[in-house]
Every structure is written in C-alpha cells, then in structure tokens.
Amino acid sequence: MNIAESASMEQLLIARGWTAAASAQVADLMVVNTCSIRKSAEERIEGRLGWINGLKAVREKKTGAKTKLLDEAVEYVKDGAKPLTVVVTGCMAERLLPKFRELYPFVDFVVGTYAKHHFGKIIEAVEEGRVGDDGLVASVPDDSGAYQFAAVSAEPGAFSTFVPIMHGCNNFCTYCIVPYVRGREISRPVEQILQELDILKKLKVREITLIGQNVNSYQGQGLDGATVNFAGLLRIIAEHLRNTESTIRWVRFMSSHPKDFTDDVIDVIASEPAICRHIHLPVQNGSTPVLKAMNRRYTREQYLELVAKIKSKIPEVSLTTDIMMGFPGETEEDVEQTLDLMRTVKYESAMMYFYNPREGTPAAKMEQIPEEIRKERLQRVIDLQLQHTQERMRERVGGIALVLAEGVSRDNKEELLGQTEQHEKIVFKADKKLIGSFVNVKITELNGNTFKGMVVN
C-alpha cells in the first residue's frame, strides 16, 4: 500500500515537471512515507528522521558538523541550492498527529491519512517558496469523511504495479493498529479501477496486484450503480482486459482475510486465466485459542477446510502466508499447533515475525511473553518453513513455467531475472529485448530460493 501511495505522489511530481534527485543529499524535496504496522517500522523511520535532521542543518548552514554522508550536501549548498523541504506522510504521521512536529520540528509538512489530497498544494507551496513555520497540514479526519484514491499508482517504467481497490479495515484484530490509522473500509468504484487499468495499458504494464487491507470484503459501486463484491470485481477486470486487448496479462491480489474468502472467489480464480494461481492467505497462528484472542474470527479447522477447498479446485495453486509467534497467552501447545498446521498446508513461503505490542491496541494491554521466548518460537517456525520452501520448489524443477522477464540479473549481466505465475524468482539466459515480455522457461535447477532455467519455445 505504501509503495502504491508513494508512486502516486511521484506521478504527481513528475506531472508538474519534477525529476528524481541523484541522492537524498541533493534533493530539494524529500517525502517520507511512513508505516506503523510494526514497532520496527517506526524505529527505522525515527533513525531516518534523525539523519534527515542533520542533513537539513547542513543544508541550512546551521552547523559546521560534517560526516561522510553529508559531504555531498555541503558541496550542494556551496552551489547555491534551494532549501530542503521535508514532508512526512503515512500511518506514523497519522498516529502521532498533532504532536508530530513537536517531536520533529524540522519537518515542514505532516500529512495524515485523510489529508493526502493536500499534496498538490504542498508542491505549489514549495515551488513558490511559501514554506514556513506554519507548514502543518493536519488530518481532521478530512471534512469530506472519505479517503480519496489516486488516479494512478504505478512506479515510472515498472512492468508490475499495485492497484488500490479499497482502503481501511473493519476487522480490529487485537494486535493490529491499521483500523486506527487507516480508518474504516472504503471500496473504490469499479469505474475508477477500470480507468486506471486503461492508463496502465498505455504505460505497457504487464502485471497488476489489486491491494487493500482486506480485499475479500470489497463492496464497490458497479458500472450500473449496483454493489459489486470481490469475485464480481475479478470477473469484471478479467473481461475488461480481454475486451480492451490490454497489455496486462496477470492479476494478483493481497491481502486476503480467510474469514471472507468465499467459494465464488475460488471459482473465479479457477476459471479466469488472467487471475494468477497464487494466493497469499494469512493464517497468523495455527491455534484456535490464539486466533480467538487475536479476534481473527475463524478457527484452525475452518482455515484448513478453506485450504483444502482451494487446493481441490485449483491444484496448481501456490499458497503463502503470514505467521506471528509469541502472541500474549500463547502456550507450547499452541506453538505445536502452528507447526502442525504448517506441515499440513506446506506453504511455498511465509512472512514470519514475533509479536510486538502496538500502543493503542487491545493486545498491548495483555500480559506479554518474554522477548527471548518469542524469538525462540519464531526461529522454530522459520526453520520449518525453510524446509517446506525448498521441498515445494524442488518439486517444480524440470517443469516449464510462464515467466515475466523483469530485468537483468544482478549477479550475471547475461541473464534475465523474472517471476513465475506462482510468484517465484527465476534467472535464465536471454536477450535483453525480452525484458517486459512473457516467455516460457524450463526450470533446470534450484539455487537457494531462486530457480535457474532456459527459454523454450
């Protein structure tokens, strides 16, 4: 979501004639798009803001202190550069409003979740030199009461891009801060989504990922004014891509909530070739008591029934997941339940992390498990998942996969790097002119978590 929103801001800047700076040290405008989903995300932002503060002091000639990183900025100032304007937006900005500038007074503009439509005004203020101490743009939340979707969220030159279809979350998992910083669910009208797909066709985008905090609960306004659910949206998009002879061949989506993953969604994936046979299905934990404490609203048994149904109707599917260990109240028996569920499902890969309390969520007030125990439990999950990833990928060696060639391999300039429909990385020798194209590749070997292959007819 942050990548998409950052890209939409970049597109707005490009449209006004701005270009990307060679480095942060010589930028005239720096936009920091923050995340609050985990404590570690905010800690990284805090460190980055400290560095920016030093950079800005050098640029404004408020300090003679120099470090290796700031040397370039010092030279830039000598050349008569403009002052550095700093904009902070995203979930951390929303969470800390209105005290953000008290904590970080060097920041010129703070833009909350519902105030991003002010970004154009901010650019105008920077261009006209109207940046001063009154630069705060606060989230009210916005007087319109509605989140505003950007017209396009594609990164310049990208063959794959994200397309937001909804915003916010109504689930209130006890560990999650998203509903508090993103607000309630808002679904984007179908017409707006199709208009963005037409723009992406002109940009020669080949793959899209529909995104939202919970895409399965999508309830958007259809072209005829009637409400369309997520399965209906997928069918409309697949039909639109066919009818417009779009450059887009693959459609992915994330994130999915198991409680809302209905039979009609499974059916549309099975029947529409444009919808990738890859599903990210966050389980979070394999124990029903822990899932209940998390307010996930499904049981272990219900999740496994869903997985069995998906695999039955889509045999070639690739499943990935999120797993959280060390949630308050988790026991050794709960840990074993999670490991057992992993052995049953055998995910292709997983995002794995230990629980960290987020201020303002119900779970933060629960009795916490010591961090060393949380880390040890997480390591057991990681070790098992690494085994499963290798097993699943070895099963694919010798087969032929349709691959989107994304660019030149970092390790070997004679090879291209691509990804399969199942979201796996693969390198193969091929001409650079194939970048941005779909090619059939025979998987010849596995190197770590990356396939190697050769192009076939």
C-alpha positions, 0 to 999 in steps of 0.5 A: 500500500505504501509503495502504491501511495508513494508512486502516486505522489511521484506521478504527481511530481513528475506531472508538474515537471519534477525529476528524481534527485541523484541522492537524498543529499541533493534533493530539494524535496524529500517525502517520507512515507511512513508505516506503523504496522510494526514497532520496527517500522517506526524505529527505522523511520525515527533513525531516518528522521534523525539523519534527515535532521542533520542533513537539513542543518547542513543544508541550512548552514546551521552547523559546521558538523560534517560526516561522510554522508553529508559531504555531498550536501555541503558541496550542494549548498556551496552551489547555491541550492534551494532549501530542503523541504521535508514532508512526512506522510503515512500511518506514523504521521497519522498516529502521532498527529498533532504532536508530530512536529513537536517531536520533529520540528524540522519537518515542514509538512505532516500529512495524515491519512485523510489529508493526502489530497493536500499534496498538490498544494504542498508542491505549489507551496514549495515551488513558490517558496511559501514554506514556513513555520506554519507548514502543518497540514493536519488530518481532521479526519478530512471534512469530506469523511472519505479517503480519496484514491489516486488516479494512478499508482504505478512506479515510472517504467515498472512492468508490475504495479499495485492497484488500490481497490479499497482502503481501511479495515473493519476487522480490529484484530487485537494486535493490529493498529491499521483500523486506527490509522487507516480508518474504516473500509472504503471500496473504490468504484469499479469505474475508477479501477477500470480507468486506471487499468486503461492508463496502465495499458498505455504505460505497457504494464504487464502485471497488476496486484489489486491491494487493500487491507482486506480485499475479500470484503470489497463492496464497490459501486458497479458500472450500473450503480449496483454493489459489486463484491470481490469475485464480481470485481475479478470477473469484471477486470478479467473481461475488461482486459480481454475486451480492451486487448490490454497489455496486462496479462496477470492479476494478483491480489493481497491481502486476503482475510480467510474469514471472507474468502468465499467459494465464488472467489475460488471459482473465479480464480479457477476459471479466469486465466488472467487471475494468477494461481497464487494466493497469499492467505494469512493464517497468523497462528495455527491455534484456535485459542490464539486466533480467538484472542487475536479476534481473527474470527475463524478457527484452525479447522475452518482455515484448513477446510478453506485450504483444502477447498482451494487446493481441490479446485485449483491444484496448481495453486501456490499458497503463502502466508503470514505467521506471528509467534509469541502472541500474549497467552500463547502456550507450547501447545499452541506453538505445536499447533502452528507447526502442525498446521504448517506441515499440513498446508506446506506453504511455498513461503511465509512472512514470519515475525514475533509479536510486538505490542502496538500502543493503542491496541487491545493486545498491548494491554495483555500480559506479554511473553518474554522477548527471548521466548518469542524469538525462540518460537519464531526461529522454530517456525522459520526453520520449518518453513525453510524446509517446506520452501525448498521441498515445494520448489524442488518439486517444480524443477524440470517443469516449464513455467510462464515467466515475466522477464523483469530485468537483468540479473544482478549477479550475471549481466547475461541473464534475465531475472523474472517471476513465475505465475506462482510468484517465484524468482527465476534467472535464465539466459536471454536477450535483453529485448525480452525484458517486459515480455512473457516467455516460457522457461524450463526450470533446470535447477534450484539455487537457494530460493531462486530457480535457474532455467532456459527459454523454450519455445 
